[in-house]
Structure formats: C-alpha cells, structure tokens
Amino acid sequence: MYQEALLKEVRKRIGEKSLNDEIANILNISYDAAHRRTSLKAKFSFEEALELARYYQISLNQFITSDHQIVVQKTSAVTTTDDLQSFFQNNLSVFENLPLSEEMTIYYSAKDIPFFYTLSDTLLSRFKIYVWMNLLNAKQVFIPFLEFSPPFFETDTKELRRKYEEQNVVELWNEMTISSILQQISFYDDTGLLQKKEANIILDELKELIQYIEQKTESNPKFHLYENELMHLSNDIFFYHPQQSLFALPTNMFGYILVNDAKTCSETQNYFEHQIKNSKSMNTSGNRDRKIFFNRMYQQIENLKQKL
C-alpha cells in the first residue's frame, strides 16, 4: 500500500517521463530492477524510499496515520560564514525543488526586513552579515566592522534575491519591522565597533531599500504589502502552490523547520489569509495611507541619523 502511494506521488511529479528510467537513475539501479519495483514485484528498501521522497520533495506525512504527528526537515545550524553560504545555497535548492509558476505565492511575516532584500553588494548587506555572525556564533570575537571581511557569495545571493522577487509575494509588515536593523546600527555605534561615517552610509542604503519597496507597492502587480498592527510578526515564510506547498518556521535567525505536510500547509494558508483580512493593503489603500506608513519608517531612519 505504501509503495503504491509513493509511486503515485512520483508519477505526479515526473509527468510524461518514464517512471522506470527516473527511478533507475535516482537510485542508481538497473532498468530491470526499477521495473520490478514499479510493478510491485519487489519492494523499495527503506533507504530507497527515503531517497525518492527527498529527491522529489514528497512529504512522508501522508504515510503516517495520526493527525498529531508529522515529519519535518531542519536546516543546518549557521555559526560561520561558510555555514551562511550553505544556507543561501540551500535556499536556492528550495526554489529549484518547488513547482515555481504563476500559481506560486510566497507569504512572508516580516518581523524583520525580509533577508532576501539585504542580499546585495552594499555596505548594508555586509553589515547584516556582520551582525548575523556576531549573534549566531558564541565564539565570535567582536571586531570593528571595517575589519570584517565576509567571503564572496554574491553569485548565490543575487540569484536567490532574483528568484524571490520573480514570484508572487505577499509580505506582512508593521512599524517594528524596521526596528531590528536600527537597533543593531545604534548598538554597534554605541560600542565604537561601527564608525559614524559607515553608519550613515548604511542608513542611507536602508532608506533607499525602503524607497524601493514603496515603489514596488505602486508599480509591481506581483507584490503585495500589508500593514498588520494587531499581531507580533514572526519571520515565517510560506511557499504556497496548489500541488506542493512548504512552510518554513524559524527556530532562530537562520534556522528553519521545513514542513510540507498538506494539512499543516492548508492550515498555514488559512492563517495567513486570516491575517491579511485584518491588515491594511499598501497597494490599494491609497496614496495617503501608503505615504503615512512609509514616512514613519523614513522618520525612524532620520531620527537615528540625528542621534549618531
């Protein structure tokens, strides 16, 4: 029964391709051995079944009878800049394994400015990496920001940002979304690890980023920004697709639990839709409300510049 169910899910994902050829290639077995498995004359080993599920991103939850137990994946811990590069590469693989199309929508509950936007060759991006490394690695020695040299992973980060911005995206923000980066700039300025000149450049680049997001709400029909004043946002990311969804639940700054259980994803979609109903659209609410929302962020940036 389980083998039939697994084969049914594989068939959904390969379309017109030969099932025997696909399984033979993935499991590195002969065509005849693959045929014996697809015809149910032989059973998949446990390792083979896991390999197929992993390759085709098939949720194992459907093979569990209890509604109170699900199988999840966990991303690797990030404690070094090399780990961070792996994190970016793994995020790229998430996009590659999902059925990206016009039916895909990404929901982002933005407790902080979505990290996809700070993947660039700016001083702001470099500062964010500096902060991430100091926060994630307990052994990290605090050094002045100007002495920090992250490795080059611009190729991965540019591609990751491009893939994110190509999708239909729904982001939930509130006044606290920008607070995290402002607090970080203030902290490192107070400690003397960040010089005033660099701090001002970072703030200018942050303002440019917010201006870019404001412009997107006015001109990009695939981007939808909502102000949610009622909930504490959480940095949850939900990749919705009618055939296959994925819920990324943060465990720390760069640690995620990945859930592709259909029931859980359906509940997550309902949750986001409910939050949207209780939020104000920055795309459709009119110029006045949009300007008020973004001007509050510009004012916070200006206030910190005056304080430095």
C-alpha positions as CSV (number, residue, x, y, z in Angstrom):
1,M,0.0,0.0,0.0
2,Y,2.8,2.5,1.0
3,Q,4.8,1.6,-2.1
4,E,1.9,2.2,-4.4
5,A,1.2,5.6,-2.7
6,L,4.9,6.6,-3.1
7,L,4.9,5.6,-6.8
8,K,1.7,7.6,-7.3
9,E,3.4,10.7,-5.9
10,V,6.5,10.2,-8.1
11,R,4.3,9.9,-11.2
12,K,2.6,13.2,-10.3
13,R,6.0,14.9,-10.3
14,I,7.6,13.4,-13.5
15,G,4.7,13.9,-15.9
16,E,5.4,12.2,-19.2
17,K,8.8,10.9,-18.3
18,S,9.5,7.2,-18.0
19,L,8.9,6.1,-14.4
20,N,11.4,3.2,-14.7
21,D,14.1,5.4,-16.2
22,E,13.6,8.0,-13.4
23,I,13.8,5.5,-10.6
24,A,16.8,3.7,-12.2
25,N,18.7,7.0,-12.4
26,I,17.9,8.3,-9.0
27,L,18.5,5.0,-7.1
28,N,21.4,4.1,-9.4
29,I,19.9,0.7,-10.2
30,S,19.3,-1.1,-13.4
31,Y,16.2,-0.6,-15.6
32,D,15.0,-4.2,-14.8
33,A,15.5,-3.6,-11.0
34,A,13.5,-0.4,-11.3
35,H,10.7,-2.2,-13.3
36,R,10.4,-4.9,-10.6
37,R,9.8,-2.1,-8.0
38,T,7.3,-0.1,-10.1
39,S,5.4,-3.3,-10.9
40,L,5.4,-4.1,-7.2
41,K,7.3,-7.4,-7.7
42,A,10.0,-6.1,-5.4
43,K,9.8,-3.6,-2.5
44,F,11.8,-0.4,-2.1
45,S,14.3,-0.6,0.7
46,F,13.8,2.0,3.5
47,E,16.8,3.9,2.1
48,E,15.5,3.9,-1.4
49,A,12.1,5.2,-0.3
50,L,13.7,8.0,1.6
51,E,15.9,8.9,-1.4
52,L,12.9,9.1,-3.7
53,A,11.0,11.2,-1.1
54,R,13.9,13.5,-0.7
55,Y,14.6,13.9,-4.4
56,Y,11.0,14.7,-5.3
57,Q,10.2,16.6,-2.1
58,I,7.5,14.1,-1.3
59,S,6.0,14.6,2.2
60,L,6.3,11.4,4.3
61,N,3.4,12.7,6.5
62,Q,0.8,11.1,4.2
63,F,2.2,7.7,5.2
64,I,1.5,8.4,8.9
65,T,-2.0,7.8,10.1
66,S,-2.0,10.2,13.1
67,D,-3.1,13.8,12.6
68,H,-0.9,14.8,15.6
69,Q,2.4,13.6,14.1
70,I,4.2,15.0,11.1
71,V,7.7,14.5,9.6
72,V,9.7,17.7,9.2
73,Q,13.1,18.8,8.0
74,K,15.5,21.0,9.8
75,T,18.1,23.3,8.2
76,S,21.7,23.1,9.3
77,A,22.9,25.5,12.0
78,V,24.7,28.6,10.9
79,T,27.6,29.6,13.1
80,T,30.3,30.5,10.5
81,T,30.3,32.5,7.2
82,D,30.8,29.1,5.4
83,D,27.6,27.9,7.0
84,L,25.9,31.1,5.8
85,Q,27.0,30.4,2.3
86,S,25.5,26.9,2.6
87,F,22.3,28.5,3.9
88,F,22.0,30.6,0.8
89,Q,22.7,27.6,-1.5
90,N,20.1,25.5,0.4
91,N,17.5,28.3,-0.1
92,L,18.3,28.2,-3.8
93,S,17.6,24.5,-3.8
94,V,14.3,25.1,-2.1
95,F,13.3,27.3,-5.0
96,E,14.6,24.7,-7.5
97,N,12.6,21.9,-5.9
98,L,9.3,23.8,-5.7
99,P,7.0,23.9,-8.7
100,L,7.6,27.6,-9.5
101,S,4.9,29.0,-11.7
102,E,2.2,31.8,-11.7
103,E,0.3,29.7,-9.2
104,M,3.1,30.0,-6.6
105,T,2.7,32.7,-3.9
106,I,5.3,33.4,-1.1
107,Y,3.9,34.7,2.2
108,Y,6.4,36.4,4.5
109,S,5.6,37.5,8.0
110,A,8.2,40.2,8.3
111,K,9.3,40.6,11.9
112,D,12.5,42.0,10.4
113,I,13.1,43.3,6.9
114,P,13.0,40.1,4.7
115,F,16.6,38.9,4.4
116,F,16.1,38.5,0.6
117,Y,16.3,42.3,0.2
118,T,19.7,42.6,2.0
119,L,21.4,40.2,-0.4
120,S,23.5,42.6,-2.3
121,D,26.9,44.2,-2.6
122,T,26.1,47.1,-0.4
123,L,27.5,48.2,2.9
124,L,24.1,47.4,4.4
125,S,24.3,43.8,3.2
126,R,27.9,43.5,4.6
127,F,26.7,44.9,8.0
128,K,23.8,42.5,8.2
129,I,26.2,39.6,7.7
130,Y,28.5,41.1,10.3
131,V,25.6,41.2,12.8
132,W,24.4,37.7,11.9
133,M,27.8,36.3,12.5
134,N,28.2,38.0,15.9
135,L,24.7,36.9,17.0
136,L,24.9,33.3,15.8
137,N,28.4,32.3,16.8
138,A,29.0,32.2,20.5
139,K,32.8,32.1,19.9
140,Q,32.8,35.1,17.6
141,V,35.3,37.8,18.7
142,F,33.8,41.2,18.3
143,I,36.0,43.1,15.8
144,P,35.4,46.6,14.3
145,F,33.1,46.4,11.4
146,L,35.7,47.8,9.0
147,E,37.9,44.8,9.8
148,F,35.2,42.3,8.9
149,S,35.6,40.6,5.5
150,P,32.9,38.2,4.6
151,P,33.6,35.6,1.9
152,F,32.4,36.3,-1.6
153,F,29.0,34.7,-2.2
154,E,27.4,37.4,-4.3
155,T,26.6,35.0,-7.1
156,D,24.4,32.9,-4.8
157,T,22.8,35.8,-3.1
158,K,21.9,37.7,-6.3
159,E,20.3,34.6,-7.7
160,L,18.4,34.0,-4.5
161,R,17.0,37.5,-4.5
162,R,16.1,37.3,-8.1
163,K,14.2,34.1,-7.7
164,Y,12.3,35.6,-4.7
165,E,11.4,38.8,-6.5
166,E,10.2,36.9,-9.6
167,Q,7.4,35.2,-7.6
168,N,4.0,36.5,-6.4
169,V,4.9,37.8,-3.0
170,V,2.7,38.8,-0.1
171,E,4.5,40.5,2.9
172,L,3.1,41.5,6.2
173,W,4.9,44.4,7.9
174,N,4.3,46.7,10.8
175,E,6.2,49.6,12.5
176,M,8.5,47.1,14.3
177,T,9.8,45.6,11.0
178,I,12.5,48.2,10.6
179,S,13.3,48.4,14.3
180,S,15.7,45.5,14.4
181,I,18.2,46.9,11.9
182,L,18.0,50.3,13.5
183,Q,18.7,48.9,16.9
184,Q,21.7,47.0,15.5
185,I,23.2,50.1,14.0
186,S,22.6,52.0,17.2
187,F,24.2,49.2,19.3
188,Y,27.4,48.9,17.2
189,D,27.7,52.7,17.0
190,D,27.5,52.9,20.8
191,T,30.2,50.2,21.3
192,G,32.5,52.0,18.8
193,L,32.7,49.0,16.5
194,L,30.8,50.9,13.8
195,Q,32.1,54.3,12.8
196,K,29.7,57.2,12.2
197,K,30.6,57.5,8.6
198,E,29.8,53.9,7.8
199,A,26.7,54.0,10.0
200,N,25.4,57.0,7.9
201,I,26.1,55.1,4.7
202,I,24.2,52.1,6.0
203,L,21.2,54.3,7.0
204,D,21.2,55.9,3.5
205,E,21.2,52.5,1.9
206,L,18.4,51.4,4.2
207,K,16.4,54.4,3.2
208,E,17.0,53.5,-0.5
209,L,15.8,50.0,0.2
210,I,12.6,51.2,1.8
211,Q,12.0,53.6,-1.1
212,Y,12.5,50.7,-3.5
213,I,9.8,48.7,-1.6
214,E,7.5,51.7,-1.6
215,Q,7.9,51.9,-5.3
216,K,7.2,48.2,-5.7
217,T,3.8,48.6,-3.9
218,E,2.8,51.2,-6.5
219,S,4.1,49.5,-9.7
220,N,4.6,45.8,-9.3
221,P,1.3,43.8,-9.6
222,K,3.0,40.6,-8.3
223,F,4.0,42.3,-5.0
224,H,1.5,42.9,-2.2
225,L,2.4,44.6,1.1
226,Y,0.1,44.7,4.1
227,E,0.4,46.5,7.4
228,N,-0.6,44.3,10.3
229,E,-1.0,46.3,13.5
230,L,-2.6,43.5,15.6
231,M,-0.1,40.6,15.6
232,H,3.5,40.1,16.5
233,L,5.1,39.1,13.2
234,S,7.4,36.1,13.3
235,N,9.5,35.8,10.1
236,D,7.5,32.7,9.0
237,I,7.8,32.0,5.3
238,F,5.1,30.1,3.4
239,F,5.6,28.9,-0.1
240,Y,2.1,28.2,-1.4
241,H,1.3,26.1,-4.5
242,P,-1.8,24.1,-5.2
243,Q,0.2,20.9,-5.9
244,Q,3.0,21.3,-3.3
245,S,3.5,23.9,-0.6
246,L,6.2,24.4,2.0
247,F,6.1,26.1,5.4
248,A,9.4,27.4,6.8
249,L,9.1,28.0,10.5
250,P,12.1,29.9,12.1
251,T,13.8,28.3,15.1
252,N,16.5,31.0,15.2
253,M,17.8,33.7,13.0
254,F,18.9,31.3,10.2
255,G,17.4,28.0,11.4
256,Y,14.2,26.8,9.9
257,I,11.9,23.8,10.4
258,L,10.6,22.9,6.9
259,V,7.1,21.4,6.8
260,N,5.4,20.1,3.6
261,D,2.6,18.3,5.3
262,A,-0.6,19.0,3.2
263,K,-2.8,19.5,6.3
264,T,-0.4,21.8,8.1
265,C,0.2,23.8,4.9
266,S,-3.5,24.2,4.4
267,E,-3.9,25.5,8.0
268,T,-0.9,27.9,7.4
269,Q,-2.5,29.2,4.3
270,N,-5.8,29.8,6.2
271,Y,-3.8,31.6,8.9
272,F,-2.1,34.0,6.5
273,E,-5.4,34.7,4.7
274,H,-7.0,35.5,8.0
275,Q,-4.1,37.9,9.0
276,I,-4.5,39.6,5.6
277,K,-8.2,40.2,6.3
278,N,-7.1,42.0,9.5
279,S,-4.4,44.1,7.7
280,K,-4.3,47.2,5.5
281,S,-3.1,46.9,1.9
282,M,-0.4,49.3,1.0
283,N,-1.1,48.6,-2.7
284,T,-4.8,49.5,-2.7
285,S,-5.4,51.8,0.4
286,G,-4.5,55.0,-1.4
287,N,-1.5,57.4,-1.6
288,R,-2.3,59.0,1.8
289,D,-2.2,55.8,3.9
290,R,0.8,54.5,1.9
291,K,2.8,57.7,2.5
292,I,1.9,57.7,6.2
293,F,3.2,54.1,6.5
294,F,6.5,54.7,4.7
295,N,7.1,58.1,6.1
296,R,7.0,56.6,9.7
297,M,9.9,54.4,8.6
298,Y,11.8,57.3,6.9
299,Q,11.4,59.3,10.1
300,Q,12.8,56.5,12.3
301,I,15.9,56.4,10.0
302,E,16.3,60.2,10.2
303,N,15.9,60.2,13.9
304,L,18.7,57.7,14.3
305,K,21.0,59.7,11.9
306,Q,20.4,62.7,14.1
307,K,21.2,60.7,17.2
308,L,24.5,59.3,16.0
